[in-house]
Amino acid sequence: MNNHVKTDVLVIGSGIAGSIAALTLAAAGREVTLITAGDSLFTGNTRLAQGGIVFHALQDNPRKLEQDILTAGWNLNLLRAVRYLCNKGPRILQETLIDTYHIPFAQKSADSWYLTREGGHSLARILCAADHTGQTIIERLVEHIEKTPNIRVLTQRTAIDLLTTHHHAQHMDFKFSLQNQCVGAYVFNSQMEKVETILADFTVLATGGVGQVYLHTTNSRGSIGSGLSMASRAGAKIMNAEYMQFHPTALYEGSSKADRRFLISEAVRGEGARLINSAGEAFMPRHDQRADLAPRDIVARAITEELLKSGDDCVYLDAANYVEADLKKRFPTIYEKCLEIGVDMARDPIPVVPVAHFFCGGVLVDNRGRTTLERLYAAGECSCTGLHGANRLASTSLLEGLVWGHSTALDIIKRTGNKSRLSRKLQSAIPDWVSLGEVKNDDPALIAQDWATIRNTMWNYVGITRTTARLSRAFSEMRNLSKNIQDFYKQTVISKPIIDLFHGCQAAYLITQAALRNKKSQGCHYRVD
């Protein structure tokens, strides 16, 4: 028997989707292995979500929310997924985050929630915890994970490849099977600098977004599209990869070389703040009748147009003259961050620019989180449920991660209840990792240059506005780079920087290919020609 780690369920990623999936599975008695590439469970994008999570207003109903999601998504949404979220989302939120995990969302009084409104929403229906909603949620979930004995947490683990019967099994019964199955993953242990083989009855991808393949992003360092890359190589279907959402308002800090941009939450505009240009004009009414509360793709393009016209480096978000709330109390994190660069948002307009923010596409899943690859599930930003269509409605991301993380767990619980376990024969047919390369050549200068090529190519050619010429140039450059990196990967001793570069390059190439194929300009995929 090979030296494998065996688990009921392998969850790759520790944001809201992965954490809820792990906790729900563990509560039903399943053995879960939860891996994260970071030193702790706090390294993903969930902790960065400021604005809030969609709940429901007093005068709300599922059809109103459905219409707002469809309008923001340019009606390219999958109606089945939209209705699933609208009908089940508020109840799942109530049962999990409020009743089970007791997340301290803001309240107006002892018996009523403080609900805010953001761009694209017709009503105030968003729960928040000041301007650090994601951080508050993930802190509480991690507390529970650490107290749950049947969740084994492995930090500093980077998934390299999904294990599949067609690609890896060394037995003809499995290679010739009509159905390809995912049976776990090869995982790099950064502490030990070795590759581990983790076999699982079911595997859940919850690896987050792809923002770090762009030059400017709000995303955490690990958001390189690893789930997208691994699923594609394993044979799972990828959907809507061209729809990358750019958030209109990230803090502009001059020529800062920070690895991510600080987000200025849409909730600031939800409270009444307005975008102004350097002349002090509130310009959004010229671009859309919904003005500053238009969907994100429209606002991001409007800002881009203003900057092209004026030649300025940024526009400004004026909360001081338009918001009645106590800004220091309502937005403490944003207030403090602005002060760091000498901006008092209670008196001064905030300099902002659009940046890469949320991936609306991903690994295709159904309402149970099932991908097109047997035994593989996906939840959260790495998945494509069809909910967002061509553009995501504000504050639906945390709810989507919650709902699909929960649904994924329930489906796996049902299936493991029927003893859907990997056979001993299949387990013994999966070999340990064999390193292809023998040269230790992960030169930081070479890797930094390749990342610079990826990020500049994606920002300049596959960005907020796109043309056939730009996309063709990007396709050519990413195809050549992808080939070079694959050759490099095969010759070089495995390491985390090499794995990340490989994943990031493949994810960028998949996005570029999808953007080039789609000739229709809609939502986040805006083709000016």
Stockholm file with secondary structure:
# STOCKHOLM 1.0

chainA/1-529         MNNHVKTDVLVIGSGIAGSIAALTLAAAGREVTLITAGDSLFTGNTRLAQGGIVFHALQDNPRKLEQDILTAGWNLNLLRAVRYLCNKGPRILQETLIDTYHIPFAQKSADSWYLTREGGHSLARILCAADHTGQTIIERLVEHIEKTPNIRVLTQRTAIDLLTTHHHAQHMDFKFSLQNQCVGAYVFNSQMEKVETILADFTVLATGGVGQVYLHTTNSRGSIGSGLSMASRAGAKIMNAEYMQFHPTALYEGSSKADRRFLISEAVRGEGARLINSAGEAFMPRHDQRADLAPRDIVARAITEELLKSGDDCVYLDAANYVEADLKKRFPTIYEKCLEIGVDMARDPIPVVPVAHFFCGGVLVDNRGRTTLERLYAAGECSCTGLHGANRLASTSLLEGLVWGHSTALDIIKRTGNKSRLSRKLQSAIPDWVSLGEVKNDDPALIAQDWATIRNTMWNYVGITRTTARLSRAFSEMRNLSKNIQDFYKQTVISKPIIDLFHGCQAAYLITQAALRNKKSQGCHYRVD
#=GR chainA/1-529 SS CCCCEEEEEEEECCSHHHHHHHHHHHHTTCCEEEECSSSSTTCSSGGGCCSCEECCCTTCCHHHHHHHHHHHTTTCSCHHHHHHHHHHHHHHHIIIIIIISCCCCCEEETTEECEECCTTCSSCCEECSTTCHHHHHHHHHHHHHHTCTTEEEECSEEEEEEEETTTTCCSHHHHTCSSCBEEEEEEEETTTTEEEEEEEEEEEECCCCCGGGSSSBSSCTTCSCHHHHHHHHHTCCEECTTCEEEEEEEECCTTCCCSSCCBCCHHHHHTTCEEECTTCCBCGGGTCTTGGGSCHHHHHHHHHHHHHHHCCSCEEEECTTTCCSCHHHHSHHHHHHHHHTTCCTTTSCEEEEEEEEEECCEEECCTTCBCSSBTEEECGGGEECSSSTTSCCTTCHHHHHHHHHHHHHHHHHHHHHTTCCCCHHHHHHSCCCCCCCCBCCCCHHHHHHHHHHHHHHHHHHSSSSBCHHHHHHHHHHHHHHHHHHHHHHHHBCCCHHHHHHHHHHHHHHHHHHHHHHCCSCBTTBCBCC
#=GC SS_cons         CCCCEEEEEEEECCSHHHHHHHHHHHHTTCCEEEECSSSSTTCSSGGGCCSCEECCCTTCCHHHHHHHHHHHTTTCSCHHHHHHHHHHHHHHHIIIIIIISCCCCCEEETTEECEECCTTCSSCCEECSTTCHHHHHHHHHHHHHHTCTTEEEECSEEEEEEEETTTTCCSHHHHTCSSCBEEEEEEEETTTTEEEEEEEEEEEECCCCCGGGSSSBSSCTTCSCHHHHHHHHHTCCEECTTCEEEEEEEECCTTCCCSSCCBCCHHHHHTTCEEECTTCCBCGGGTCTTGGGSCHHHHHHHHHHHHHHHCCSCEEEECTTTCCSCHHHHSHHHHHHHHHTTCCTTTSCEEEEEEEEEECCEEECCTTCBCSSBTEEECGGGEECSSSTTSCCTTCHHHHHHHHHHHHHHHHHHHHHTTCCCCHHHHHHSCCCCCCCCBCCCCHHHHHHHHHHHHHHHHHHSSSSBCHHHHHHHHHHHHHHHHHHHHHHHHBCCCHHHHHHHHHHHHHHHHHHHHHHCCSCBTTBCBCC
//
